[in-house]
Amino acid sequence: MTPIAIKQYLSGRKLATLKDIAVHFRMDTDTVKPMLDLWARKGRVKKHASNLGCQKGCCKCDPATITTYEWIE
């Protein structure tokens, strides 16, 4: 996986969770984050982090399932 592969995937979807991106590339979320951070520093990706979870109140939501990344054209 390369930063260009992340760009192609995310620009095609426009918005994806960290978990979706990691699963697509068959990688750990900790491996994917630095490449997303690279695009964020360049102003091409916006991170949307929610600390609200799924609203069920159990507090067991995996942050990777509620953190989304948006591709900025």
C-alpha positions as CSV (number, residue, x, y, z in Angstrom):
1,M,0.0,0.0,0.0
2,T,1.2,3.4,-0.9
3,P,0.0,7.0,-0.3
4,I,-1.2,7.0,-4.0
5,A,-3.3,3.8,-3.3
6,I,-4.9,5.5,-0.3
7,K,-5.6,8.6,-2.5
8,Q,-7.3,6.5,-5.2
9,Y,-9.4,4.5,-2.8
10,L,-10.5,7.5,-0.7
11,S,-11.1,9.9,-3.7
12,G,-13.3,7.3,-5.2
13,R,-15.4,6.8,-2.0
14,K,-15.1,10.4,-0.8
15,L,-15.6,9.3,2.8
16,A,-14.6,6.1,4.6
17,T,-13.9,5.0,8.2
18,L,-10.4,4.1,9.3
19,K,-11.6,0.5,9.7
20,D,-12.9,0.4,6.1
21,I,-9.6,1.7,4.7
22,A,-7.6,-0.8,6.8
23,V,-9.8,-3.7,5.8
24,H,-9.6,-2.7,2.1
25,F,-5.8,-2.8,2.2
26,R,-5.7,-5.7,4.6
27,M,-3.6,-3.8,7.0
28,D,-3.7,-2.7,10.6
29,T,-5.2,0.7,11.4
30,D,-1.9,1.8,13.0
31,T,-0.2,1.2,9.7
32,V,-2.8,3.1,7.7
33,K,-2.9,6.2,10.0
34,P,0.5,7.7,9.0
35,M,-0.4,7.7,5.4
36,L,-3.7,9.4,6.1
37,D,-1.9,11.9,8.3
38,L,0.4,12.6,5.3
39,W,-2.6,13.5,3.1
40,A,-4.1,15.5,6.0
41,R,-0.9,17.6,6.3
42,K,-1.1,18.3,2.6
43,G,-4.8,19.4,3.0
44,R,-6.2,16.6,0.9
45,V,-7.8,14.6,3.7
46,K,-10.0,15.8,6.5
47,K,-10.3,13.6,9.6
48,H,-13.7,13.5,11.4
49,A,-13.3,12.0,14.8
50,S,-16.4,11.4,16.9
51,N,-16.4,10.7,20.5
52,L,-20.1,10.0,20.5
53,G,-19.9,6.4,19.3
54,C,-23.0,4.7,18.0
55,Q,-25.3,6.3,20.7
56,K,-26.1,3.0,22.3
57,G,-24.3,4.1,25.5
58,C,-22.2,1.0,26.1
59,C,-18.9,2.8,25.4
60,K,-17.5,-0.2,23.5
61,C,-17.3,1.4,20.1
62,D,-13.9,0.9,18.4
63,P,-12.6,4.3,17.5
64,A,-11.6,2.9,14.1
65,T,-15.2,2.4,13.3
66,I,-16.3,5.9,14.1
67,T,-13.3,7.9,12.9
68,T,-13.9,8.9,9.2
69,Y,-11.7,10.4,6.6
70,E,-12.9,12.6,3.8
71,W,-11.1,13.2,0.6
72,I,-10.9,17.0,-0.3
73,E,-10.7,17.8,-4.0
